[in-house]
Amino acid sequence: MKPSPKILIGHKNSSFLARCHHTLIMSMSNNSTACGLNLHLNTMQCPFHVREFGRIMHGSQQVFGLLSSSFGQSSSIGLSATRTTKRGVSAIAGIDFKFKSRDFSSSVETCENINGKMVYLKDGMNVKPIAEERVDNDEDSVGGEEVSGLEADEKNNKSENEQEGGKVEEEETEVEKEAWSLLQEALVTYCDNPVGTVAANDSEDQQPLNYDQVFIRDFIPSALAFLLKGEKEIVRNFLLYTLQLQSWEKTVDCHSPGQGLMPASFKVKTMKVEGKSEEVLDPDFGESAIGRVAPVDSGLWWIILLQAYGKITGDCSLQERLDVQTGLKMILNLCLTDGFDMFPSLLVTDGSCMIDRRMGIHGHPLEIQALFYSALRSAREMVASDENSKNLVGEINNRLSALSFHIREYYWLDVKKMNEIYRYKTEEYSLDATNKFNIYPDQIPLWLIDWVPTNGGYLLGNLQPAHMDFRFFMLGNLWSIVSSLGTPEQNNSILNLIEANWDDLVGEMPLKICYPALEHHEWRIITGSDPKNTPWSYHNGGSWPTLLWQFTLACMKMNRTELAEKAVALAEKRLPRDSWPEYYDTPNAKFIGKQARLYQTWTLAGFLASKMLLKNPNLASLLWWDEDFEILENCICLLHKSGRVKSSRVPDKSQILV
């Protein structure tokens, strides 16, 4: 019996054009078992139009992003099979089951119930992305098989071990075994398929808030840990299911954000459909978040993970699927849309990334720019090379060159640059101005003068007209190293600065999310007297162990592995003793955070990813980007152009008012 997908649309009256309170459900059944994609969007009050379903059409083929016939094919993930359920989220301590492929019918039917409140579209449109046929054929092919990073790494390790006289592979420590066990307990299943991990899994937490949801940014270290261990299906499921959530209309107070926005998180819920209990996915695009801020970083992380999946597993068929290509281009179009901004950096509001509360990072925060740069480099390698993508690839190349120059030139700060700023003239009005952003020298804080070593430097936290944020933001600087957003000299200088200020940035637990903390009147004005972001707590100078994997990757890229090993050893001693908290407080990270959740998933996943990266340097090298000389050439070409280019649209003299 073939599975029968359906779309359920609940609305207050029979007219689709009326203002509605709607619920979208896509479900698939296999022998009366619910499996597939259910969407629960009952928090959205908005006009719903039939045309919304056709927004992502490609020719005559509609791309709902439905799971294809090759989705979920695997022999086994190979974990233990003990099922648990916590706080309404279906989670398992392990998985040991077969994934079955799903088929779809091409027929479409509609019906309406007695009350006229539900419309069913049964046997949804058959979607067979172009890449799927190639995947099926690859199973029978002999030549041209792509070798995954894991397979290559195993061969290299085997060769090295043979040369060293049969060196035995390093065994997992007790701390690593504990972390893996906790990570498996945090797994979330949807229709018996693992789709992610909850943010925190503390059984004694009486108020989980949204920590029982699967966050895109939080799942990244978990995904890398699974990929590095050879367990790819959960990552594939996560990428595809979050892609489905991207396609639907999101509305807050009658306004819909740009199409292509990825959710911050989603939750698996159980609800009654036709008298039967079915699991549904309930996404949050920011309409439930604190401050109602859209998660700008979610789509960027999704692109980065998509490429990492292909590089480590060697399976590029996922990237080539039509629905994946469509979703990828939607994210890029959202990011590359023209606006009023004069700079190539992305303009965002406060709270749109890992620092998701008011912390004075609105504008052009470094973290977003580094992720944006990485996502563009990843997308450039994955976008299908055809006539329809030529303009998009050209836009990506131009933006990469402009963004690279902008960050390297204007965000960089070392002793020499600090002295230049100190001597800046202000109120310069010309194309050749030195102080292009009209920065006032008195903005340089006193603590900074002796904090930056002579052989070190870092990228500023933010840059806007008449404003430089001199705080050191860890994630933005680390990811600038990983993505080669900074020059090789700048990247080394960043690590020199971290090493020179180890007590400030690492202390008793790696790593400070930003330094220094906002205190006194600055804290009151910038955070709005936020009781959670008090000085040296949470986002305001707190220490976050999840940053460990990014620090490890940056150190390995720059051949500074000893720094990563030192930080990992420090975390390994304390994290299990403290029950894997979310963050630490005080300037030296002495205390567990006052509101930190215990058994925080990305804390233990970040530790595991760091350990596995150190054990598998060949795989680690697949996750960073080297200097791109094509981008540098484009930078040089852009610099040779004049500051002002004559417009190609010459107005008629009669249209010019004098």
C-alpha positions in Angstrom: 0.0 0.0 0.0 1.5 3.3 -1.1 1.6 6.1 1.5 -1.0 8.9 0.9 0.3 12.4 1.7 -2.3 15.0 2.5 -2.4 18.7 3.3 -4.9 19.9 5.9 -5.9 23.5 5.9 -8.2 24.7 8.7 -9.9 28.1 8.2 -12.7 30.0 9.7 -14.8 30.2 6.6 -15.0 28.7 3.2 -13.2 31.5 1.4 -9.4 31.3 1.0 -9.2 35.0 0.5 -10.7 35.8 3.9 -8.6 36.6 7.0 -8.0 33.3 8.6 -6.6 31.4 11.5 -5.1 28.5 9.8 -3.3 25.3 10.4 -1.3 23.6 7.8 -0.6 19.9 8.0 1.1 17.7 5.5 1.1 14.1 6.6 1.9 10.8 5.0 0.5 7.5 6.1 2.0 4.1 5.6 -0.3 1.3 6.6 -2.2 3.6 8.9 1.1 4.9 10.4 1.6 8.7 10.3 4.9 9.5 8.7 6.1 12.5 6.8 5.6 16.2 7.3 2.9 17.8 9.4 2.9 21.5 9.8 1.2 23.1 12.8 1.0 26.9 12.3 -1.9 27.7 14.5 -0.3 30.8 15.8 -0.5 32.7 12.5 -3.3 35.1 11.9 -3.1 36.3 8.3 -4.8 36.3 4.9 -4.1 33.0 3.2 -4.1 32.8 -0.6 -4.0 29.9 -2.9 -1.1 31.5 -4.7 1.1 30.9 -1.6 1.3 27.2 -2.6 2.7 28.1 -5.9 5.4 30.5 -4.8 8.2 28.1 -5.4 7.2 26.6 -8.7 9.8 25.5 -11.2 8.4 25.3 -14.7 5.4 22.9 -14.5 6.8 21.0 -11.5 5.7 22.2 -8.1 8.3 22.0 -5.3 6.6 21.5 -2.0 10.0 20.0 -0.9 8.2 16.7 -0.1 10.4 13.8 0.9 11.5 11.9 -2.2 11.7 8.2 -2.8 15.4 8.2 -1.6 14.8 10.0 1.6 15.9 8.2 4.7 17.5 5.2 3.0 19.9 3.7 5.4 20.8 0.3 6.9 21.0 1.6 10.4 22.4 4.5 12.5 23.7 1.9 14.9 22.8 3.3 18.4 21.0 1.5 21.2 17.1 1.4 21.1 15.7 2.7 24.4 12.8 5.1 23.8 11.9 7.9 26.2 9.5 10.8 26.1 10.1 14.1 27.9 8.1 17.3 28.1 5.9 16.3 25.1 8.9 15.8 22.8 9.5 12.4 21.4 13.1 11.6 22.2 15.1 8.4 22.2 18.2 7.3 24.0 19.3 5.6 20.8 18.1 4.4 17.5 18.3 1.0 15.7 15.7 0.9 13.1 15.4 0.7 9.3 14.4 3.8 7.4 11.9 3.3 4.6 11.7 5.3 1.4 8.4 7.1 0.7 6.5 7.3 -2.6 3.9 9.9 -3.6 0.9 9.8 -5.9 0.3 12.4 -8.5 -3.5 12.6 -8.1 -5.1 15.6 -6.4 -8.5 15.5 -4.6 -10.4 18.0 -2.5 -13.2 17.6 0.0 -14.9 19.6 2.7 -16.3 18.5 6.0 -19.9 19.2 7.2 -19.0 22.4 9.0 -17.0 23.7 6.1 -14.0 24.3 8.3 -11.5 21.9 6.8 -10.3 21.2 3.3 -8.2 18.1 2.5 -6.0 17.9 -0.5 -5.2 14.2 -0.7 -2.6 12.4 -2.7 -0.4 15.4 -3.0 1.5 16.3 -6.1 4.2 13.9 -7.1 7.6 15.6 -6.6 10.6 13.9 -8.1 13.6 16.3 -8.1 16.1 15.9 -10.9 18.8 14.7 -8.6 16.8 11.7 -7.3 17.1 9.7 -10.5 20.8 10.0 -10.5 21.0 8.8 -6.9 19.1 5.7 -7.7 21.3 5.0 -10.7 24.4 5.5 -8.6 23.7 2.4 -6.6 24.2 0.2 -9.7 27.1 2.1 -11.2 30.6 1.0 -10.9 32.7 3.9 -12.1 32.7 7.5 -11.0 31.8 6.8 -7.4 32.5 9.7 -5.1 34.6 9.0 -2.0 33.4 10.6 1.2 35.6 12.5 3.6 35.0 9.8 6.2 36.2 7.0 3.8 39.3 9.0 2.8 40.1 9.7 6.4 39.8 6.0 7.4 42.2 5.1 4.6 44.7 7.8 5.6 44.5 6.7 9.3 44.9 3.1 8.3 48.0 3.9 6.2 49.4 6.0 9.1 48.8 3.2 11.6 50.5 0.7 9.4 53.5 2.9 9.0 53.7 3.4 12.8 53.6 -0.3 13.5 49.9 -0.9 13.9 49.0 2.0 16.2 45.8 1.3 18.1 43.0 3.8 17.6 42.5 6.1 20.6 39.6 4.9 22.8 36.9 7.2 24.1 37.3 8.5 27.6 34.6 8.1 30.2 33.7 11.7 29.8 33.2 11.2 26.0 31.0 8.1 26.7 28.9 10.1 29.1 28.5 13.0 26.6 27.5 10.6 23.8 24.9 8.9 26.0 23.4 12.3 26.9 23.4 13.4 23.3 21.5 10.3 22.3 19.0 10.9 25.0 18.4 14.4 23.6 17.5 13.1 20.2 14.0 14.1 18.9 12.1 11.9 16.6 9.3 12.8 14.2 7.3 9.8 12.9 10.0 7.5 14.1 12.8 9.4 12.2 15.4 11.3 14.2 15.2 15.0 13.2 17.3 16.9 15.7 18.2 17.4 19.4 16.4 19.4 22.0 18.3 22.5 23.3 18.5 21.1 26.9 17.4 17.8 28.4 17.3 18.3 32.1 14.6 16.1 33.5 14.4 18.1 36.7 13.7 21.4 34.9 10.1 22.3 35.7 9.9 25.2 33.3 11.6 24.2 30.0 10.3 27.3 28.2 11.6 26.8 24.6 14.5 24.6 25.6 12.5 21.5 24.6 12.6 22.6 21.0 15.1 21.9 18.2 17.0 25.1 17.4 18.9 25.3 14.0 21.9 27.0 15.5 22.0 24.7 18.5 21.9 21.6 16.4 25.0 22.5 14.3 27.6 21.0 16.8 25.4 18.0 17.3 25.2 17.5 13.5 29.0 17.7 13.2 29.5 15.2 16.0 27.1 12.8 14.3 28.7 13.3 10.9 32.2 12.8 12.2 31.1 9.6 13.8 29.6 8.4 10.5 25.9 8.8 11.4 24.5 10.9 8.6 20.8 10.1 8.5 19.8 12.4 11.4 21.6 15.3 9.7 19.9 14.5 6.3 16.5 14.4 8.0 17.2 17.7 9.8 18.2 19.5 6.6 15.1 18.2 4.7 12.5 18.8 7.4 13.7 22.3 8.2 13.6 23.0 4.4 9.9 22.1 4.4 9.2 24.5 7.2 10.9 27.3 5.2 8.3 27.2 2.4 5.2 28.3 4.4 4.0 31.8 5.0 5.1 33.4 8.3 3.1 36.3 9.7 3.5 38.5 12.7 0.7 41.2 13.2 -0.4 41.0 9.6 3.1 41.4 8.2 5.0 38.6 6.5 8.9 38.6 6.5 10.8 37.8 3.3 10.3 34.4 1.7 13.2 32.1 2.4 13.4 32.8 6.1 14.4 29.7 8.0 12.8 29.0 11.5 14.8 29.6 14.7 13.4 26.4 16.0 10.7 23.8 15.8 8.9 21.5 18.2 7.3 18.1 17.6 3.7 18.1 18.9 0.9 15.6 19.0 -2.6 16.7 17.9 -5.9 15.1 16.9 -6.5 14.8 13.1 -9.7 13.0 12.1 -9.9 11.5 15.5 -6.4 10.1 15.4 -3.3 11.3 17.1 -0.6 12.5 14.7 2.7 14.2 15.2 3.1 17.7 13.7 6.0 20.1 13.4 5.4 23.5 15.0 8.0 26.0 13.8 9.0 29.3 15.4 10.1 32.0 12.9 10.5 34.6 15.6 6.8 35.3 16.2 7.2 33.6 19.6 10.8 34.7 20.4 11.7 37.2 22.9 11.5 40.6 21.2 9.9 38.9 18.1 13.1 39.0 16.1 13.6 37.0 13.0 16.6 34.5 13.2 19.0 35.8 10.5 21.6 33.2 11.3 19.4 30.2 10.9 19.5 30.2 7.1 23.2 30.9 7.1 23.9 27.9 9.4 21.6 25.7 7.3 23.7 26.5 4.1 27.0 25.8 6.0 25.7 22.5 7.4 24.4 21.5 3.9 27.9 21.8 2.5 29.5 20.1 5.5 27.2 17.2 5.0 28.3 16.8 1.4 32.0 17.2 2.1 32.1 14.7 5.0 29.7 12.0 3.6 30.6 12.5 -0.1 26.9 12.5 -0.8 26.3 15.5 -3.1 22.9 14.2 -4.3 21.2 16.1 -1.4 22.6 19.4 -2.6 21.5 18.7 -6.2 17.8 18.0 -5.3 15.4 20.5 -6.9 13.7 21.3 -3.6 17.1 21.9 -1.9 18.3 24.1 -4.7 15.1 26.1 -4.6 15.4 26.5 -0.8 19.1 27.5 -1.1 18.3 30.2 -3.7 15.4 31.5 -1.6 17.8 32.1 1.3 20.4 33.7 -1.0 17.8 36.0 -2.6 16.6 37.1 0.8 20.2 38.0 1.9 21.2 39.6 -1.4 18.1 41.8 -1.9 19.0 45.4 -2.6 18.2 47.9 0.1 19.2 51.4 1.3 22.5 50.3 2.8 25.8 51.6 1.4 27.8 48.7 2.8 28.2 45.1 1.6 27.6 43.8 5.1 24.2 42.6 6.2 22.1 45.0 8.2 20.2 43.3 11.0 18.4 44.2 14.2 19.5 43.4 17.8 19.0 39.8 18.9 19.1 38.2 15.4 21.8 35.6 16.1 23.3 33.6 19.0 23.1 36.8 21.1 19.3 36.8 20.8 18.6 39.6 23.4 19.3 43.3 23.3 23.0 43.7 23.6 23.7 46.7 21.3 24.7 44.6 18.3 22.1 46.0 15.9 23.6 47.2 12.6 26.4 45.2 11.1 27.6 42.7 13.8 30.7 40.7 13.0 29.1 37.4 13.8 26.4 37.8 11.1 29.0 39.0 8.5 31.3 36.0 9.2 28.4 33.6 8.8 27.2 35.4 5.8 30.6 35.2 4.1 30.8 31.5 4.9 27.3 30.8 3.6 28.1 32.7 0.3 31.3 30.7 -0.2 29.4 27.4 0.5 26.5 28.3 -1.7 28.8 29.3 -4.6 30.0 25.7 -4.7 26.6 24.2 -4.4 24.3 26.3 -6.7 23.6 24.4 -9.8 25.6 25.7 -12.7 23.0 26.5 -15.4 21.7 29.5 -17.3 19.2 30.4 -14.6 22.0 30.6 -12.0 24.5 32.8 -13.8 23.2 36.1 -12.4 23.0 34.7 -8.9 26.6 33.3 -9.0 27.8 36.7 -10.3 26.0 38.5 -7.4 27.6 36.1 -5.0 31.1 36.7 -6.4 30.7 40.5 -6.3 29.3 40.4 -2.7 32.1 38.1 -1.5 34.8 40.5 -2.9 33.2 43.6 -1.5 32.5 42.0 1.9 36.0 40.6 2.2 37.6 44.0 1.5 35.1 45.8 3.8 35.8 43.6 6.8 39.5 43.3 6.4 40.0 47.0 5.8 37.5 48.6 8.2 36.9 46.1 11.0 40.5 45.2 11.7 42.0 46.6 14.9 45.6 46.3 16.1 48.0 48.7 17.8 48.9 50.4 14.5 45.2 50.9 13.5 44.4 52.1 17.0 47.0 54.8 16.7 45.5 55.8 13.3 42.1 56.1 14.9 43.6 58.1 17.7 44.8 60.7 15.2 41.7 60.7 13.0 40.4 64.0 11.7 36.6 64.3 11.8 33.9 65.8 9.6 35.8 64.9 6.4 33.6 65.5 3.3 35.2 64.0 0.2 35.6 60.7 -1.7 39.2 60.4 -0.4 38.4 60.8 3.3 40.6 58.8 5.6 38.0 58.7 8.4 35.2 57.3 6.1 32.8 56.5 9.0 33.4 59.7 10.9 34.7 57.9 14.0 35.5 60.2 16.9 38.9 59.3 18.6 37.5 59.7 22.1 35.5 56.5 21.5 38.6 54.4 22.1 38.1 52.9 25.6 41.0 53.1 28.1 41.0 49.3 28.8 41.8 48.6 25.1 45.2 50.4 25.0 47.1 47.9 27.0 44.8 44.9 26.2 45.9 44.4 22.6 49.4 42.9 22.3 51.9 44.1 19.8 51.7 40.9 17.8 47.9 40.6 18.1 44.7 42.1 16.9 41.0 41.3 16.3 38.0 42.3 14.2 35.7 44.8 15.7 32.3 43.7 16.9 30.3 46.3 14.8 30.9 49.2 12.6 28.4 51.9 11.7 28.5 55.7 11.0 30.2 57.4 13.9 30.3 54.1 15.9 32.8 51.4 16.4 32.0 48.6 18.8 35.4 47.8 20.4 34.2 44.8 22.3 35.8 41.5 21.3 33.2 39.0 20.1 34.5 35.4 20.1 32.2 33.7 17.6 32.6 36.4 14.9 36.4 36.4 15.2 36.7 32.6 15.3 34.4 32.1 12.3 36.4 34.8 10.4 39.4 32.6 10.8 37.5 29.4 9.8 36.1 31.1 6.7 39.2 33.1 5.7 37.2 36.3 6.0 40.4 37.7 7.6 43.8 37.6 6.0 46.2 34.9 7.2 48.2 37.5 9.1 45.0 38.8 10.8 43.9 35.2 11.6 47.2 34.5 13.4 47.0 37.8 15.2 43.5 36.9 16.5 44.9 33.7 18.1 47.9 35.6 19.4 45.5 38.0 21.2 43.4 35.1 22.6 46.6 33.4 23.9 47.9 36.7 25.4 44.6 37.3 27.1 43.9 33.7 28.1 42.8 34.6 31.6 40.3 37.1 30.3 38.9 35.1 27.4 39.2 31.6 28.8 39.8 31.7 32.5 38.4 28.6 34.2 36.1 27.6 31.3 36.3 28.4 27.6 35.1 30.7 26.1 33.9 34.3 26.6 31.2 35.2 24.2 32.2 38.8 24.4 34.7 40.9 26.3 34.4 43.1 28.3 31.0 43.1 29.9 28.7 46.1 29.8 28.5 47.6 33.3 26.9 50.4 35.2 25.2 53.1 32.9 26.3 51.3 29.7 24.4 48.2 30.9 21.3 50.2 31.7 21.3 52.1 28.4 22.4 49.4 26.0 20.6 46.3 27.4 17.6 48.2 28.9 18.6 46.9 32.4 18.2 43.3 31.2 18.1 41.1 34.4 19.5 38.1 32.5 22.3 40.0 30.8 23.8 41.5 34.0 27.6 42.1 33.9 29.6 39.0 33.3 26.6 36.8 32.8 24.9 35.1 29.9 25.5 37.1 26.7 27.1 40.0 28.6 30.5 38.6 29.2 29.4 35.0 30.1 31.5 32.0 29.1 29.9 29.5 26.7 31.5 26.0 26.3 29.7 25.4 23.0 32.2 27.8 21.4 34.9 25.2 22.0 34.4 23.4 18.6 34.7 26.6 16.7 37.9 27.5 18.6 39.2 24.0 17.9 38.6 24.3 14.2 40.2 27.8 14.0 43.3 26.6 15.9 43.7 23.5 13.8 43.4 25.6 10.6 46.2 27.9 11.8 48.4 25.1 13.1 47.9 26.2 16.7 46.4 22.9 17.9 48.1 23.2 21.3 45.7 26.0 22.2 42.7 23.9 21.3 44.0 21.0 23.3 44.6 23.2 26.3 41.0 24.5 26.2 39.5 21.1 25.6 41.4 19.6 28.6 40.1 22.4 30.8 36.5 21.8 29.7 36.8 18.0 30.1 37.7 18.3 33.7 34.8 20.5 34.7 31.9 20.1 32.4 30.7 16.6 33.6 31.2 17.7 37.2 28.9 20.7 36.7 26.3 18.7 34.7 27.1 20.3 31.3 25.7 23.8 31.9 24.7 26.2 29.2 27.0 29.0 30.3 29.2 30.3 33.2 29.3 33.6 35.0 31.9 36.0 36.5 34.9 37.4 34.8 36.9 34.2 35.2 34.0 31.8 34.6 34.1 30.6 38.2 30.3 30.1 38.7 27.7 28.1 36.8 25.4 30.7 35.1 22.6 31.9 37.4 19.9 30.9 34.9 21.9 28.3 33.0 20.1 25.1 31.9 21.9 21.9 32.8 22.6 19.1 30.3 22.6 21.7 27.6 22.9 19.8 24.3 25.2 22.1 22.4 27.5 22.2 25.4 28.2 18.5 25.3 28.0 18.4 21.5 30.5 21.2 21.2 32.9 19.2 23.5 32.4 16.0 21.4 32.9 17.8 18.1 36.1 19.3 19.5 37.4 15.9 20.6 36.6 14.3 17.2 38.1 17.1 15.2 41.4 16.7 17.1 41.3 13.0 16.4 40.5 13.4 12.7 42.5 16.4 11.3 41.8 15.3 7.8 38.1 15.6 8.3 38.5 18.9 10.1 40.2 20.3 7.1 37.0 19.8 5.1 35.2 22.2 7.4 37.3 25.3 6.9 37.9 27.5 3.9 41.3 28.5 2.5 42.2 31.9 1.0 40.3 32.3 -2.3 42.5 34.1 -4.8 39.6 34.7 -7.1 38.0 36.8 -4.4 41.2 38.7 -4.0 41.5 39.4 -7.7 37.9 40.8 -7.7 38.9 43.0 -4.7 41.7 44.5 -6.7 39.5 45.1 -9.7 36.9 46.8 -7.4 39.6 49.0 -5.8 40.8 50.2 -9.3 37.4 51.4 -10.1 36.6 55.0 -9.2 34.5 55.8 -6.2 31.7 57.2 -8.3 30.5 55.5 -11.5 28.4 57.5 -13.9 24.9 56.1 -14.2 23.9 54.4 -17.4 20.4 56.0 -17.2 20.9 59.5 -18.5 17.8 61.7 -17.8 16.4 64.0 -20.4 17.4 67.6 -19.8 13.8 68.6 -19.7 13.3 66.4 -16.7 16.0 68.2 -14.6 14.7 70.9 -12.3 17.0 73.9 -11.9 
